[in-house]
Amino acid sequence: MIGFLLDTNHVGPLAHKESRIVSRLSAQPPDTQIRICAITLGEIAASRDTTTTTNQQRRDEEDAYIKAYLLPHLLPISNWTGIYYAQLIGRLAQKFPKPSRGTRTEYDLATRLGIDINDVWIVASAWEHKLTLLTTDKMDCIRQVVNNNEVSFDSWL
């Protein structure tokens, strides 16, 4: 079965019905899985909750969209997701060793390599569920430690 996992940068354009993503989605077979990761939902909620937007109507519309269109397609973080995450972290540590043992892994990944730890979780979820990750993020370091039969990447934007 064909399937896609939407990164955060693909959810907004889909919600706004941008033709470049809607046309690609419409061209897929009816049984195609279109999913989002729980981490992506967290990123969306965090973005909304840290903005100064006080437009209650807009917030209500966003809540309705999340409930109607995102929650039914949500992939939770499972024990297996954690296993794939650990494998990715291990591979990243082997390929890009930390200069100091005392440095926290998440800090090192972010500051030295420019890796968002949420991206590691999202890629782990795509790998677990055998879904193509739709993203505009480069994820260069992560892409170097996975092969195409584990995780494939694409962008509809």
MODELLER restraints for C-alpha pairs under 7 A, 6 or more apart:
rsr = mdl.restraints
at = mdl.atoms
rsr.add(forms.Gaussian(group=physical.xy_distance, feature=features.Distance(at['CA:1:A'], at['CA:32:A']), mean=6.62, stdev=0.5))
rsr.add(forms.Gaussian(group=physical.xy_distance, feature=features.Distance(at['CA:2:A'], at['CA:32:A']), mean=5.09, stdev=0.5))
rsr.add(forms.Gaussian(group=physical.xy_distance, feature=features.Distance(at['CA:2:A'], at['CA:33:A']), mean=6.37, stdev=0.5))
rsr.add(forms.Gaussian(group=physical.xy_distance, feature=features.Distance(at['CA:3:A'], at['CA:32:A']), mean=5.26, stdev=0.5))
rsr.add(forms.Gaussian(group=physical.xy_distance, feature=features.Distance(at['CA:3:A'], at['CA:33:A']), mean=4.24, stdev=0.5))
rsr.add(forms.Gaussian(group=physical.xy_distance, feature=features.Distance(at['CA:3:A'], at['CA:34:A']), mean=5.84, stdev=0.5))
rsr.add(forms.Gaussian(group=physical.xy_distance, feature=features.Distance(at['CA:3:A'], at['CA:131:A']), mean=4.94, stdev=0.5))
rsr.add(forms.Gaussian(group=physical.xy_distance, feature=features.Distance(at['CA:3:A'], at['CA:132:A']), mean=6.28, stdev=0.5))
rsr.add(forms.Gaussian(group=physical.xy_distance, feature=features.Distance(at['CA:4:A'], at['CA:33:A']), mean=6.09, stdev=0.5))
rsr.add(forms.Gaussian(group=physical.xy_distance, feature=features.Distance(at['CA:4:A'], at['CA:34:A']), mean=5.04, stdev=0.5))
rsr.add(forms.Gaussian(group=physical.xy_distance, feature=features.Distance(at['CA:4:A'], at['CA:35:A']), mean=6.20, stdev=0.5))
rsr.add(forms.Gaussian(group=physical.xy_distance, feature=features.Distance(at['CA:4:A'], at['CA:131:A']), mean=4.88, stdev=0.5))
rsr.add(forms.Gaussian(group=physical.xy_distance, feature=features.Distance(at['CA:4:A'], at['CA:132:A']), mean=4.65, stdev=0.5))
rsr.add(forms.Gaussian(group=physical.xy_distance, feature=features.Distance(at['CA:4:A'], at['CA:133:A']), mean=5.82, stdev=0.5))
rsr.add(forms.Gaussian(group=physical.xy_distance, feature=features.Distance(at['CA:4:A'], at['CA:134:A']), mean=6.56, stdev=0.5))
rsr.add(forms.Gaussian(group=physical.xy_distance, feature=features.Distance(at['CA:5:A'], at['CA:34:A']), mean=6.07, stdev=0.5))
rsr.add(forms.Gaussian(group=physical.xy_distance, feature=features.Distance(at['CA:5:A'], at['CA:35:A']), mean=4.83, stdev=0.5))
rsr.add(forms.Gaussian(group=physical.xy_distance, feature=features.Distance(at['CA:5:A'], at['CA:36:A']), mean=5.31, stdev=0.5))
rsr.add(forms.Gaussian(group=physical.xy_distance, feature=features.Distance(at['CA:5:A'], at['CA:126:A']), mean=6.20, stdev=0.5))
rsr.add(forms.Gaussian(group=physical.xy_distance, feature=features.Distance(at['CA:5:A'], at['CA:131:A']), mean=5.83, stdev=0.5))
rsr.add(forms.Gaussian(group=physical.xy_distance, feature=features.Distance(at['CA:5:A'], at['CA:132:A']), mean=5.98, stdev=0.5))
rsr.add(forms.Gaussian(group=physical.xy_distance, feature=features.Distance(at['CA:5:A'], at['CA:133:A']), mean=4.82, stdev=0.5))
rsr.add(forms.Gaussian(group=physical.xy_distance, feature=features.Distance(at['CA:5:A'], at['CA:134:A']), mean=5.97, stdev=0.5))
rsr.add(forms.Gaussian(group=physical.xy_distance, feature=features.Distance(at['CA:6:A'], at['CA:35:A']), mean=6.23, stdev=0.5))
rsr.add(forms.Gaussian(group=physical.xy_distance, feature=features.Distance(at['CA:6:A'], at['CA:36:A']), mean=5.24, stdev=0.5))
rsr.add(forms.Gaussian(group=physical.xy_distance, feature=features.Distance(at['CA:6:A'], at['CA:133:A']), mean=6.19, stdev=0.5))
rsr.add(forms.Gaussian(group=physical.xy_distance, feature=features.Distance(at['CA:6:A'], at['CA:134:A']), mean=5.06, stdev=0.5))
rsr.add(forms.Gaussian(group=physical.xy_distance, feature=features.Distance(at['CA:6:A'], at['CA:135:A']), mean=6.83, stdev=0.5))
rsr.add(forms.Gaussian(group=physical.xy_distance, feature=features.Distance(at['CA:7:A'], at['CA:40:A']), mean=6.35, stdev=0.5))
rsr.add(forms.Gaussian(group=physical.xy_distance, feature=features.Distance(at['CA:7:A'], at['CA:133:A']), mean=6.83, stdev=0.5))
rsr.add(forms.Gaussian(group=physical.xy_distance, feature=features.Distance(at['CA:7:A'], at['CA:134:A']), mean=5.80, stdev=0.5))
rsr.add(forms.Gaussian(group=physical.xy_distance, feature=features.Distance(at['CA:7:A'], at['CA:135:A']), mean=5.21, stdev=0.5))
rsr.add(forms.Gaussian(group=physical.xy_distance, feature=features.Distance(at['CA:8:A'], at['CA:40:A']), mean=5.44, stdev=0.5))
rsr.add(forms.Gaussian(group=physical.xy_distance, feature=features.Distance(at['CA:8:A'], at['CA:44:A']), mean=6.93, stdev=0.5))
rsr.add(forms.Gaussian(group=physical.xy_distance, feature=features.Distance(at['CA:9:A'], at['CA:135:A']), mean=6.35, stdev=0.5))
rsr.add(forms.Gaussian(group=physical.xy_distance, feature=features.Distance(at['CA:9:A'], at['CA:136:A']), mean=6.62, stdev=0.5))
rsr.add(forms.Gaussian(group=physical.xy_distance, feature=features.Distance(at['CA:10:A'], at['CA:134:A']), mean=6.89, stdev=0.5))
rsr.add(forms.Gaussian(group=physical.xy_distance, feature=features.Distance(at['CA:10:A'], at['CA:135:A']), mean=6.47, stdev=0.5))
rsr.add(forms.Gaussian(group=physical.xy_distance, feature=features.Distance(at['CA:13:A'], at['CA:21:A']), mean=6.98, stdev=0.5))
rsr.add(forms.Gaussian(group=physical.xy_distance, feature=features.Distance(at['CA:14:A'], at['CA:21:A']), mean=6.19, stdev=0.5))
rsr.add(forms.Gaussian(group=physical.xy_distance, feature=features.Distance(at['CA:14:A'], at['CA:22:A']), mean=6.54, stdev=0.5))
rsr.add(forms.Gaussian(group=physical.xy_distance, feature=features.Distance(at['CA:20:A'], at['CA:156:A']), mean=6.70, stdev=0.5))
rsr.add(forms.Gaussian(group=physical.xy_distance, feature=features.Distance(at['CA:20:A'], at['CA:157:A']), mean=6.34, stdev=0.5))
rsr.add(forms.Gaussian(group=physical.xy_distance, feature=features.Distance(at['CA:21:A'], at['CA:156:A']), mean=5.55, stdev=0.5))
rsr.add(forms.Gaussian(group=physical.xy_distance, feature=features.Distance(at['CA:21:A'], at['CA:157:A']), mean=6.50, stdev=0.5))
rsr.add(forms.Gaussian(group=physical.xy_distance, feature=features.Distance(at['CA:24:A'], at['CA:156:A']), mean=6.90, stdev=0.5))
rsr.add(forms.Gaussian(group=physical.xy_distance, feature=features.Distance(at['CA:34:A'], at['CA:73:A']), mean=6.83, stdev=0.5))
rsr.add(forms.Gaussian(group=physical.xy_distance, feature=features.Distance(at['CA:35:A'], at['CA:73:A']), mean=4.77, stdev=0.5))
rsr.add(forms.Gaussian(group=physical.xy_distance, feature=features.Distance(at['CA:35:A'], at['CA:74:A']), mean=5.91, stdev=0.5))
rsr.add(forms.Gaussian(group=physical.xy_distance, feature=features.Distance(at['CA:35:A'], at['CA:75:A']), mean=6.71, stdev=0.5))
rsr.add(forms.Gaussian(group=physical.xy_distance, feature=features.Distance(at['CA:36:A'], at['CA:73:A']), mean=6.03, stdev=0.5))
rsr.add(forms.Gaussian(group=physical.xy_distance, feature=features.Distance(at['CA:36:A'], at['CA:74:A']), mean=5.04, stdev=0.5))
rsr.add(forms.Gaussian(group=physical.xy_distance, feature=features.Distance(at['CA:36:A'], at['CA:75:A']), mean=6.01, stdev=0.5))
rsr.add(forms.Gaussian(group=physical.xy_distance, feature=features.Distance(at['CA:37:A'], at['CA:74:A']), mean=5.72, stdev=0.5))
rsr.add(forms.Gaussian(group=physical.xy_distance, feature=features.Distance(at['CA:37:A'], at['CA:75:A']), mean=4.85, stdev=0.5))
rsr.add(forms.Gaussian(group=physical.xy_distance, feature=features.Distance(at['CA:37:A'], at['CA:76:A']), mean=6.43, stdev=0.5))
rsr.add(forms.Gaussian(group=physical.xy_distance, feature=features.Distance(at['CA:37:A'], at['CA:122:A']), mean=6.33, stdev=0.5))
rsr.add(forms.Gaussian(group=physical.xy_distance, feature=features.Distance(at['CA:37:A'], at['CA:125:A']), mean=6.75, stdev=0.5))
rsr.add(forms.Gaussian(group=physical.xy_distance, feature=features.Distance(at['CA:38:A'], at['CA:74:A']), mean=6.13, stdev=0.5))
rsr.add(forms.Gaussian(group=physical.xy_distance, feature=features.Distance(at['CA:38:A'], at['CA:75:A']), mean=5.83, stdev=0.5))
rsr.add(forms.Gaussian(group=physical.xy_distance, feature=features.Distance(at['CA:38:A'], at['CA:76:A']), mean=5.23, stdev=0.5))
rsr.add(forms.Gaussian(group=physical.xy_distance, feature=features.Distance(at['CA:38:A'], at['CA:77:A']), mean=6.40, stdev=0.5))
rsr.add(forms.Gaussian(group=physical.xy_distance, feature=features.Distance(at['CA:39:A'], at['CA:118:A']), mean=6.62, stdev=0.5))
rsr.add(forms.Gaussian(group=physical.xy_distance, feature=features.Distance(at['CA:39:A'], at['CA:122:A']), mean=6.60, stdev=0.5))
rsr.add(forms.Gaussian(group=physical.xy_distance, feature=features.Distance(at['CA:80:A'], at['CA:128:A']), mean=6.95, stdev=0.5))
rsr.add(forms.Gaussian(group=physical.xy_distance, feature=features.Distance(at['CA:81:A'], at['CA:124:A']), mean=5.78, stdev=0.5))
rsr.add(forms.Gaussian(group=physical.xy_distance, feature=features.Distance(at['CA:81:A'], at['CA:125:A']), mean=5.57, stdev=0.5))
rsr.add(forms.Gaussian(group=physical.xy_distance, feature=features.Distance(at['CA:81:A'], at['CA:128:A']), mean=6.12, stdev=0.5))
rsr.add(forms.Gaussian(group=physical.xy_distance, feature=features.Distance(at['CA:84:A'], at['CA:124:A']), mean=5.04, stdev=0.5))
rsr.add(forms.Gaussian(group=physical.xy_distance, feature=features.Distance(at['CA:84:A'], at['CA:128:A']), mean=6.66, stdev=0.5))
rsr.add(forms.Gaussian(group=physical.xy_distance, feature=features.Distance(at['CA:85:A'], at['CA:120:A']), mean=6.41, stdev=0.5))
rsr.add(forms.Gaussian(group=physical.xy_distance, feature=features.Distance(at['CA:85:A'], at['CA:121:A']), mean=5.84, stdev=0.5))
rsr.add(forms.Gaussian(group=physical.xy_distance, feature=features.Distance(at['CA:85:A'], at['CA:124:A']), mean=5.05, stdev=0.5))
rsr.add(forms.Gaussian(group=physical.xy_distance, feature=features.Distance(at['CA:91:A'], at['CA:145:A']), mean=5.97, stdev=0.5))
rsr.add(forms.Gaussian(group=physical.xy_distance, feature=features.Distance(at['CA:92:A'], at['CA:145:A']), mean=6.53, stdev=0.5))
rsr.add(forms.Gaussian(group=physical.xy_distance, feature=features.Distance(at['CA:98:A'], at['CA:108:A']), mean=6.92, stdev=0.5))
rsr.add(forms.Gaussian(group=physical.xy_distance, feature=features.Distance(at['CA:106:A'], at['CA:117:A']), mean=6.39, stdev=0.5))
rsr.add(forms.Gaussian(group=physical.xy_distance, feature=features.Distance(at['CA:109:A'], at['CA:115:A']), mean=5.17, stdev=0.5))
rsr.add(forms.Gaussian(group=physical.xy_distance, feature=features.Distance(at['CA:110:A'], at['CA:116:A']), mean=5.76, stdev=0.5))
rsr.add(forms.Gaussian(group=physical.xy_distance, feature=features.Distance(at['CA:126:A'], at['CA:132:A']), mean=6.45, stdev=0.5))
rsr.add(forms.Gaussian(group=physical.xy_distance, feature=features.Distance(at['CA:126:A'], at['CA:133:A']), mean=6.06, stdev=0.5))
rsr.add(forms.Gaussian(group=physical.xy_distance, feature=features.Distance(at['CA:126:A'], at['CA:151:A']), mean=6.57, stdev=0.5))
rsr.add(forms.Gaussian(group=physical.xy_distance, feature=features.Distance(at['CA:127:A'], at['CA:150:A']), mean=5.73, stdev=0.5))
rsr.add(forms.Gaussian(group=physical.xy_distance, feature=features.Distance(at['CA:127:A'], at['CA:151:A']), mean=5.19, stdev=0.5))
rsr.add(forms.Gaussian(group=physical.xy_distance, feature=features.Distance(at['CA:130:A'], at['CA:151:A']), mean=6.92, stdev=0.5))
rsr.add(forms.Gaussian(group=physical.xy_distance, feature=features.Distance(at['CA:132:A'], at['CA:151:A']), mean=6.42, stdev=0.5))
rsr.add(forms.Gaussian(group=physical.xy_distance, feature=features.Distance(at['CA:132:A'], at['CA:152:A']), mean=4.91, stdev=0.5))
rsr.add(forms.Gaussian(group=physical.xy_distance, feature=features.Distance(at['CA:132:A'], at['CA:153:A']), mean=5.51, stdev=0.5))
rsr.add(forms.Gaussian(group=physical.xy_distance, feature=features.Distance(at['CA:132:A'], at['CA:154:A']), mean=6.83, stdev=0.5))
rsr.add(forms.Gaussian(group=physical.xy_distance, feature=features.Distance(at['CA:133:A'], at['CA:152:A']), mean=6.26, stdev=0.5))
rsr.add(forms.Gaussian(group=physical.xy_distance, feature=features.Distance(at['CA:133:A'], at['CA:153:A']), mean=4.83, stdev=0.5))
rsr.add(forms.Gaussian(group=physical.xy_distance, feature=features.Distance(at['CA:133:A'], at['CA:154:A']), mean=6.18, stdev=0.5))
rsr.add(forms.Gaussian(group=physical.xy_distance, feature=features.Distance(at['CA:134:A'], at['CA:153:A']), mean=6.00, stdev=0.5))
rsr.add(forms.Gaussian(group=physical.xy_distance, feature=features.Distance(at['CA:134:A'], at['CA:154:A']), mean=4.91, stdev=0.5))
rsr.add(forms.Gaussian(group=physical.xy_distance, feature=features.Distance(at['CA:134:A'], at['CA:155:A']), mean=4.92, stdev=0.5))
rsr.add(forms.Gaussian(group=physical.xy_distance, feature=features.Distance(at['CA:134:A'], at['CA:156:A']), mean=6.85, stdev=0.5))
rsr.add(forms.Gaussian(group=physical.xy_distance, feature=features.Distance(at['CA:135:A'], at['CA:154:A']), mean=6.31, stdev=0.5))
rsr.add(forms.Gaussian(group=physical.xy_distance, feature=features.Distance(at['CA:135:A'], at['CA:155:A']), mean=5.19, stdev=0.5))
rsr.add(forms.Gaussian(group=physical.xy_distance, feature=features.Distance(at['CA:136:A'], at['CA:155:A']), mean=5.78, stdev=0.5))
